[in-house]
Amino acid sequence: MERADIILSGGTVITMDRRRRILMDGAVAVRGARILEVGKAADVRRRFDGARVIDARGRLILPGLIDAHNHPVHFLSRGISDDQPTHTRWATRVYPFELAATAEDTYVGALGNFAAMLKTGTTCFNDPGGYHVDAVARAAVDSGIRGILARSTQDISSKGVPVPAGAQETTDGALAASRELYDRWHGAAEGRLRVWFALRSVYNASDALCRGVKELADRYGAGIHCHLCVTERENELSVAQWGVRSLERFRNLGLLGPNLYLVHMGAVNNREVEWLAEHGVKVAHCPSASMLGGFGCIAHGKFPQMIHAGVVVSLGTDAGAVSRFLDMVRVMYLAATAHKDAEADPTVIGCYKALEMATIDGAKALGWDDEIGSLEPGKRADVILVDTDGVDWVPNPHANPVANLVYSADGSSVRTVIVDGRVLMEDRKLKTVDEPSLWRSCDAAATAALRRAGIELKPLWPVE
């Protein structure tokens, strides 16, 4: 018999492989950081002797979920964007908080962010960047999660979205700092961390910065992470500033290509959908952030059309500040259902596509699908075990497990989380952090950072 380090045995395995097989009474064998075998439990147990066997009977075994757009630093700023106008909160809430948060605040917040992700089954994140990226990287290493880092870049201000002096930098300085981040962290933590390049927004990136980031991304084989076409107001401001809509500006600058990764994308027209498909551009959809932030991505977005055109669309939470939660199971529910209502069509997207968006499609969008996003021999052992004995799963939890997961459950059903073959959570208890101490540290860091930023969170109703 071959030796395995871990065998998860007896569960319903949702493989997300090319055939999208669901294996009843299945098993996953792991050695080191990789998956050895996926198959029927009896076959796997006959071939492999596990140093440790995890009983998965009555549970689901899935690939880890991928949060394809998340700002870890904003775990501490949860609540600052509640009911705030989209195009003013940058100046009054977001930038003041980011500039007030120290490197230590960022580390504590990012560690809390990653702990919250792991608790709900997310094993990989994609961060568009901030101001203390080394602190985010250290938190990722310490938590054991997988992810992509980037450094926020913005070299100009604009009337539409002014940038505080403390957040603005030169074009050359932004590009040099991004290269240095790549050199420090790309491939770190035994390959769990990768580095991309980023543009903060269309308003605050000069043509020279856009071209410079494109050149770096192409040279290093990395992605370009950017918020774009968030609202129709953005397009109006882009026309006023640049003479064309946001995506057309990027097209004119030569940015459209398979390594361009655009977030939100709720304000695109039919011609722009064709451009996305033609150039292989990747898109990250953040339905919870849109619904709380009022972006209009559900009511006016063309995500069903993008998917139909062959655009790879992933899912993200965006941030604790604007999504309010980091539970990708809840995000899948919104992606699967909200567009049905907007389109008045119950067949739109649905639970199976939503699960693809949070696993294998997310991996494709991140350029990581050769290693993560599905349970297949040779891939990285990023695996989650989901309980199905709660009231949300009754009756017949395994009769249609994908629908039951997406439409009925949430991330609290996740019981065990494995990343790179390492058990990071077992029986709902995280192994890499002391949760009570961490949550106290998050409270203290958030209070201090908000005070320095001059932001007060209080209810609208009188408190006596």
C-alpha positions as CSV (number, residue, x, y, z in Angstrom):
1,M,0.0,0.0,0.0
2,E,1.1,3.5,-0.7
3,R,1.5,5.9,2.2
4,A,-0.8,9.0,2.6
5,D,-0.5,11.6,5.3
6,I,-4.3,12.3,5.4
7,I,-7.3,10.5,4.1
8,L,-10.7,12.2,4.2
9,S,-13.0,9.2,3.9
10,G,-16.6,8.5,3.5
11,G,-18.0,11.9,2.5
12,T,-19.7,13.2,-0.6
13,V,-16.9,14.6,-2.7
14,I,-17.8,17.5,-5.0
15,T,-14.7,17.3,-7.2
16,M,-15.1,20.3,-9.5
17,D,-13.1,18.4,-12.0
18,R,-13.7,18.6,-15.8
19,R,-16.7,16.3,-15.5
20,R,-17.9,18.0,-12.3
21,R,-18.2,14.5,-10.7
22,I,-19.9,14.1,-7.4
23,L,-18.7,11.0,-5.6
24,M,-21.0,9.5,-2.9
25,D,-19.0,7.6,-0.2
26,G,-15.9,9.2,-1.6
27,A,-12.4,9.9,-0.3
28,V,-9.5,12.2,-0.9
29,A,-5.9,11.1,-0.1
30,V,-3.2,13.7,0.6
31,R,0.5,13.4,0.9
32,G,2.5,16.5,1.8
33,A,1.0,19.5,0.1
34,R,-0.6,17.6,-2.8
35,I,-3.6,15.4,-3.5
36,L,-2.7,11.8,-4.2
37,E,-6.0,10.4,-5.2
38,V,-9.7,11.2,-5.4
39,G,-12.2,8.3,-5.7
40,K,-14.6,5.9,-3.9
41,A,-13.7,5.5,-0.3
42,A,-13.3,1.7,-0.6
43,D,-10.9,2.1,-3.5
44,V,-8.8,4.8,-1.9
45,R,-8.6,3.0,1.4
46,R,-7.5,-0.2,-0.4
47,R,-4.7,1.6,-2.2
48,F,-3.5,4.0,0.5
49,D,-2.6,3.6,4.2
50,G,-3.3,6.9,5.9
51,A,-1.2,8.2,8.8
52,R,-4.4,10.0,9.7
53,V,-7.9,9.2,8.6
54,I,-10.5,11.9,9.0
55,D,-14.1,10.6,9.1
56,A,-16.1,12.5,6.5
57,R,-19.2,10.3,6.7
58,G,-22.4,12.5,6.4
59,R,-20.3,15.5,5.2
60,L,-19.3,17.2,2.0
61,I,-15.7,17.3,0.8
62,L,-15.0,20.3,-1.5
63,P,-12.1,22.3,-2.8
64,G,-11.3,25.4,-0.7
65,L,-13.3,28.5,-1.7
66,I,-11.6,31.4,-3.4
67,D,-12.3,35.0,-2.5
68,A,-11.2,36.6,-5.7
69,H,-11.2,40.3,-4.5
70,N,-10.7,41.3,-0.9
71,H,-9.0,44.2,1.0
72,P,-7.7,42.6,4.2
73,V,-6.9,45.9,5.9
74,H,-10.6,46.8,5.9
75,F,-11.5,44.0,8.2
76,L,-10.9,46.7,10.9
77,S,-13.0,49.3,9.2
78,R,-16.2,47.3,9.1
79,G,-19.1,49.7,9.3
80,I,-17.4,52.8,7.9
81,S,-19.2,52.5,4.5
82,D,-22.7,51.8,5.8
83,D,-25.2,53.8,3.9
84,Q,-22.5,56.2,2.6
85,P,-22.7,57.7,-0.9
86,T,-20.3,55.8,-3.2
87,H,-18.3,58.7,-4.6
88,T,-17.8,60.6,-1.4
89,R,-16.9,57.9,1.0
90,W,-13.5,57.6,-0.5
91,A,-12.5,61.0,0.7
92,T,-14.4,60.9,4.0
93,R,-14.0,57.3,5.1
94,V,-11.8,55.0,3.1
95,Y,-8.7,57.1,2.5
96,P,-8.6,58.6,6.1
97,F,-8.8,55.1,7.6
98,E,-6.2,53.6,5.3
99,L,-3.8,56.5,6.0
100,A,-4.4,56.2,9.8
101,A,-3.9,52.4,10.0
102,T,-0.3,51.6,11.0
103,A,1.6,48.5,9.8
104,E,0.8,46.8,13.1
105,D,-2.9,47.7,12.7
106,T,-2.8,46.2,9.2
107,Y,-1.2,43.0,10.4
108,V,-3.8,42.5,13.2
109,G,-6.6,43.3,10.8
110,A,-5.3,41.1,8.0
111,L,-4.8,38.2,10.5
112,G,-8.4,38.7,11.7
113,N,-9.6,38.9,8.1
114,F,-7.8,35.6,7.2
115,A,-9.1,33.9,10.3
116,A,-12.6,34.9,9.4
117,M,-12.1,33.6,5.9
118,L,-10.7,30.2,7.0
119,K,-13.6,29.8,9.5
120,T,-16.0,29.9,6.5
121,G,-14.1,27.8,4.1
122,T,-12.1,30.3,2.1
123,T,-8.5,29.1,1.4
124,C,-7.3,31.6,-1.1
125,F,-7.6,35.4,-1.4
126,N,-6.7,38.1,-3.9
127,D,-5.8,41.5,-2.4
128,P,-5.8,44.5,-4.7
129,G,-3.3,46.3,-2.4
130,G,-2.9,48.9,0.2
131,Y,-0.1,50.8,2.1
132,H,1.4,48.1,4.4
133,V,1.5,45.1,2.1
134,D,4.4,43.5,4.0
135,A,2.1,43.3,7.1
136,V,-0.6,41.6,5.0
137,A,2.0,39.2,3.7
138,R,3.2,38.4,7.3
139,A,-0.4,37.8,8.4
140,A,-1.0,35.4,5.4
141,V,2.1,33.5,6.3
142,D,1.2,33.2,10.0
143,S,-2.4,32.2,9.2
144,G,-1.4,29.6,6.6
145,I,-3.8,30.8,4.0
146,R,-3.0,31.0,0.2
147,G,-3.3,34.3,-1.7
148,I,-2.2,37.0,-4.1
149,L,-0.7,40.3,-2.9
150,A,-0.4,43.6,-4.8
151,R,0.5,47.1,-4.0
152,S,-2.0,49.9,-4.5
153,T,-0.7,52.5,-7.0
154,Q,-2.0,55.9,-7.9
155,D,0.0,58.8,-9.2
156,I,-2.6,61.5,-10.0
157,S,-5.6,63.0,-8.3
158,S,-8.8,64.0,-9.9
159,K,-11.8,66.3,-9.3
160,G,-14.1,63.3,-9.3
161,V,-12.2,61.3,-6.7
162,P,-9.4,63.4,-5.2
163,V,-6.5,61.6,-3.6
164,P,-5.1,62.9,-0.3
165,A,-1.5,64.1,-0.5
166,G,-0.4,61.2,1.8
167,A,-1.7,58.6,-0.7
168,Q,-0.3,60.1,-3.9
169,E,3.1,59.2,-5.3
170,T,5.2,59.5,-8.4
171,T,4.8,57.2,-11.4
172,D,8.4,55.9,-11.1
173,G,8.1,55.5,-7.3
174,A,4.9,53.5,-7.6
175,L,6.4,51.2,-10.2
176,A,9.6,50.7,-8.3
177,A,7.8,49.9,-5.1
178,S,5.6,47.3,-7.0
179,R,8.7,45.6,-8.4
180,E,10.3,45.5,-4.9
181,L,7.2,43.8,-3.5
182,Y,7.3,41.2,-6.2
183,D,10.9,40.5,-5.5
184,R,10.2,40.1,-1.7
185,W,7.1,38.0,-1.7
186,H,6.4,36.3,-5.0
187,G,6.6,32.5,-4.3
188,A,7.0,32.9,-0.6
189,A,5.5,30.6,2.0
190,E,6.4,27.5,-0.1
191,G,4.6,29.0,-3.1
192,R,1.4,29.9,-1.2
193,L,1.9,33.6,-1.9
194,R,2.0,35.2,-5.3
195,V,2.4,38.9,-6.3
196,W,0.5,40.8,-9.0
197,F,0.6,44.5,-10.0
198,A,-2.3,46.9,-9.4
199,L,-4.0,50.1,-10.5
200,R,-6.2,51.5,-7.8
201,S,-8.8,53.1,-10.1
202,V,-9.2,54.7,-13.5
203,Y,-9.4,58.2,-11.9
204,N,-6.0,58.1,-10.2
205,A,-3.8,56.3,-12.7
206,S,-2.0,58.3,-15.4
207,D,-1.4,56.9,-18.9
208,A,2.2,56.4,-18.0
209,L,1.4,54.4,-14.8
210,C,-1.1,52.2,-16.8
211,R,1.5,51.4,-19.4
212,G,4.2,50.8,-16.8
213,V,2.0,48.4,-14.8
214,K,1.1,46.6,-18.0
215,E,4.8,46.3,-19.0
216,L,5.7,44.9,-15.5
217,A,2.8,42.4,-15.5
218,D,3.7,41.1,-19.0
219,R,7.4,40.8,-18.0
220,Y,6.8,38.9,-14.9
221,G,3.8,36.8,-16.1
222,A,1.5,38.4,-13.4
223,G,-2.0,39.8,-13.3
224,I,-3.1,43.4,-13.2
225,H,-5.7,44.0,-10.5
226,C,-8.0,47.1,-10.9
227,H,-11.4,48.3,-9.9
228,L,-13.2,49.4,-13.1
229,C,-16.6,50.3,-14.4
230,V,-18.0,50.2,-10.8
231,T,-20.9,52.6,-11.5
232,E,-22.2,54.5,-14.5
233,R,-21.1,57.7,-12.7
234,E,-17.5,56.4,-13.0
235,N,-17.9,56.3,-16.8
236,E,-19.3,59.8,-16.8
237,L,-16.3,61.0,-14.8
238,S,-13.9,59.1,-17.1
239,V,-15.4,60.8,-20.2
240,A,-15.0,64.2,-18.5
241,Q,-11.4,63.4,-17.5
242,W,-10.1,61.3,-20.4
243,G,-12.7,61.7,-23.2
244,V,-13.8,58.0,-23.2
245,R,-15.5,55.5,-20.9
246,S,-13.3,53.6,-18.5
247,L,-12.9,50.3,-20.4
248,E,-12.4,52.1,-23.7
249,R,-9.6,54.1,-22.1
250,F,-7.9,50.8,-21.0
251,R,-8.5,49.4,-24.5
252,N,-6.9,52.4,-26.1
253,L,-3.9,52.1,-23.8
254,G,-3.4,48.4,-24.8
255,L,-4.2,47.0,-21.4
256,L,-6.9,44.5,-22.5
257,G,-5.6,41.0,-22.4
258,P,-5.7,37.7,-20.4
259,N,-3.7,39.1,-17.5
260,L,-6.1,42.0,-16.9
261,Y,-8.3,41.4,-13.9
262,L,-11.2,43.9,-13.5
263,V,-13.3,44.2,-10.4
264,H,-17.0,45.1,-10.0
265,M,-17.6,45.8,-13.7
266,G,-21.3,46.6,-13.2
267,A,-21.4,49.5,-15.7
268,V,-20.5,47.9,-19.1
269,N,-22.5,47.9,-22.3
270,N,-22.9,45.1,-24.9
271,R,-20.0,46.3,-27.0
272,E,-17.7,46.2,-23.9
273,V,-18.8,42.7,-23.0
274,E,-17.6,41.7,-26.5
275,W,-14.2,43.4,-25.8
276,L,-13.9,41.4,-22.6
277,A,-14.5,38.1,-24.3
278,E,-12.4,38.9,-27.3
279,H,-9.3,39.8,-25.2
280,G,-9.7,37.1,-22.5
281,V,-10.1,39.7,-19.7
282,K,-11.0,38.3,-16.3
283,V,-13.7,39.8,-14.1
284,A,-14.4,39.6,-10.4
285,H,-18.0,40.0,-9.3
286,C,-18.7,41.2,-5.7
287,P,-22.5,41.0,-5.3
288,S,-22.6,41.6,-1.6
289,A,-20.4,44.8,-1.9
290,S,-22.7,46.1,-4.7
291,M,-25.8,45.4,-2.8
292,L,-24.6,47.2,0.4
293,G,-22.7,49.9,-1.4
294,G,-25.3,50.6,-4.0
295,F,-23.1,50.1,-7.1
296,G,-25.9,48.8,-9.3
297,C,-24.0,45.6,-10.4
298,I,-27.1,43.5,-9.8
299,A,-29.7,45.8,-11.3
300,H,-27.7,47.0,-14.2
301,G,-24.7,44.6,-14.6
302,K,-24.3,42.2,-17.5
303,F,-22.7,39.2,-15.6
304,P,-25.1,36.6,-17.2
305,Q,-24.1,38.0,-20.6
306,M,-20.4,37.9,-19.7
307,I,-20.7,34.3,-18.7
308,H,-22.6,33.5,-21.8
309,A,-19.9,35.2,-23.9
310,G,-17.2,33.0,-22.3
311,V,-15.7,35.6,-19.9
312,V,-14.2,34.0,-16.8
313,V,-16.0,35.5,-13.8
314,S,-14.9,35.0,-10.3
315,L,-16.5,36.0,-6.9
316,G,-15.2,38.2,-4.1
317,T,-16.4,39.8,-0.9
318,D,-14.5,43.0,-1.5
319,A,-14.0,44.0,2.1
320,G,-15.5,43.8,5.6
321,A,-16.1,47.5,5.3
322,V,-18.5,47.3,2.4
323,S,-19.6,43.6,2.2
324,R,-19.9,43.4,6.0
325,F,-19.1,39.6,5.8
326,L,-16.4,37.4,4.4
327,D,-18.6,34.3,4.0
328,M,-18.2,33.0,0.4
329,V,-21.1,30.6,0.8
330,R,-23.4,33.7,1.3
331,V,-21.7,35.4,-1.7
332,M,-22.5,32.3,-3.8
333,Y,-26.1,32.5,-2.8
334,L,-26.3,36.2,-3.9
335,A,-24.6,35.4,-7.2
336,A,-26.8,32.4,-7.8
337,T,-30.1,34.2,-7.0
338,A,-29.9,38.0,-7.4
339,H,-29.5,38.0,-11.2
340,K,-32.6,35.7,-11.5
341,D,-34.7,38.6,-10.1
342,A,-32.9,41.3,-12.1
343,E,-33.4,39.3,-15.3
344,A,-36.9,37.9,-14.3
345,D,-35.5,34.5,-15.3
346,P,-35.2,31.7,-12.8
347,T,-32.6,29.9,-15.0
348,V,-30.0,32.6,-14.8
349,I,-26.6,31.6,-13.2
350,G,-27.9,29.3,-10.5
351,C,-26.1,27.2,-7.8
352,Y,-23.8,25.2,-10.0
353,K,-22.3,28.2,-11.8
354,A,-22.0,30.0,-8.5
355,L,-20.0,27.2,-7.0
356,E,-17.8,27.1,-10.2
357,M,-17.2,30.9,-9.8
358,A,-16.1,30.4,-6.2
359,T,-13.8,27.4,-7.0
360,I,-12.5,26.4,-10.5
361,D,-13.5,29.7,-12.3
362,G,-11.9,31.7,-9.5
363,A,-8.7,29.6,-9.9
364,K,-8.8,30.3,-13.7
365,A,-9.3,34.0,-13.1
366,L,-6.3,34.0,-10.8
367,G,-4.2,32.0,-13.2
368,W,-3.9,29.2,-10.6
369,D,-6.2,26.5,-12.0
370,D,-3.3,24.2,-12.6
371,E,-2.9,23.8,-8.9
372,I,-6.1,24.8,-7.1
373,G,-9.9,25.1,-7.6
374,S,-10.7,21.4,-7.9
375,L,-10.0,18.1,-6.1
376,E,-7.8,16.2,-8.6
377,P,-4.6,14.1,-8.2
378,G,-1.5,16.3,-8.3
379,K,-3.2,19.5,-7.3
380,R,-2.5,21.4,-4.1
381,A,-4.4,19.9,-1.1
382,D,-6.7,22.9,-0.4
383,V,-9.8,21.0,1.0
384,I,-12.7,21.8,3.1
385,L,-15.1,19.5,5.0
386,V,-18.7,20.7,5.4
387,D,-21.2,19.5,8.0
388,T,-24.7,18.6,6.8
389,D,-26.4,17.9,10.0
390,G,-27.7,21.4,10.8
391,V,-31.3,22.5,10.3
392,D,-30.3,24.3,7.1
393,W,-29.6,20.9,5.5
394,V,-32.8,19.1,6.4
395,P,-34.3,17.1,4.7
396,N,-32.0,14.9,2.5
397,P,-28.8,16.9,2.6
398,H,-27.0,14.7,0.1
399,A,-29.8,14.3,-2.4
400,N,-28.7,17.5,-4.2
401,P,-25.6,18.7,-2.3
402,V,-24.6,21.7,-4.5
403,A,-28.1,23.2,-4.4
404,N,-28.3,22.6,-0.6
405,L,-24.9,24.2,0.0
406,V,-25.5,27.3,-2.1
407,Y,-29.2,27.9,-1.5
408,S,-29.7,26.8,2.1
409,A,-26.4,26.8,4.0
410,D,-23.7,29.3,5.0
411,G,-20.1,29.2,6.0
412,S,-20.8,28.2,9.6
413,S,-21.3,24.7,8.2
414,V,-17.6,24.4,7.4
415,R,-16.0,22.1,9.9
416,T,-12.4,21.4,8.7
417,V,-10.1,23.4,6.5
418,I,-6.8,22.2,4.9
419,V,-4.4,24.3,2.9
420,D,-1.4,22.8,1.2
421,G,-2.0,19.6,3.1
422,R,-1.9,21.4,6.5
423,V,-5.0,21.3,8.8
424,L,-5.7,24.9,9.7
425,M,-9.1,24.4,11.2
426,E,-10.5,21.3,12.8
427,D,-13.9,20.9,14.5
428,R,-14.4,24.6,14.0
429,K,-11.3,25.5,15.9
430,L,-8.5,27.4,14.2
431,K,-5.0,26.0,14.8
432,T,-2.8,28.9,13.7
433,V,-4.3,31.7,15.8
434,D,-5.6,32.2,19.3
435,E,-9.1,33.4,18.4
436,P,-10.1,35.2,21.7
437,S,-6.8,37.1,21.8
438,L,-7.0,37.9,18.1
439,W,-10.5,39.3,18.3
440,R,-9.5,41.5,21.3
441,S,-6.5,42.8,19.4
442,C,-8.8,43.6,16.4
443,D,-11.1,45.6,18.6
444,A,-8.3,47.6,20.1
445,A,-6.6,48.2,16.7
446,A,-9.8,49.2,15.0
447,T,-10.7,51.6,17.8
448,A,-7.3,53.3,17.7
449,A,-7.2,53.6,13.9
450,L,-10.7,55.0,13.6
451,R,-9.9,57.5,16.3
452,R,-6.8,58.7,14.5
453,A,-8.8,58.9,11.3
454,G,-11.5,61.0,12.9
455,I,-14.2,58.5,12.1
456,E,-16.9,57.8,14.7
457,L,-19.2,54.8,14.3
458,K,-22.5,55.3,16.1
459,P,-26.2,54.4,15.6
460,L,-28.5,56.9,14.0
461,W,-31.1,56.3,16.7
462,P,-30.6,57.8,20.1
463,V,-28.8,55.7,22.7
464,E,-29.8,56.3,26.3
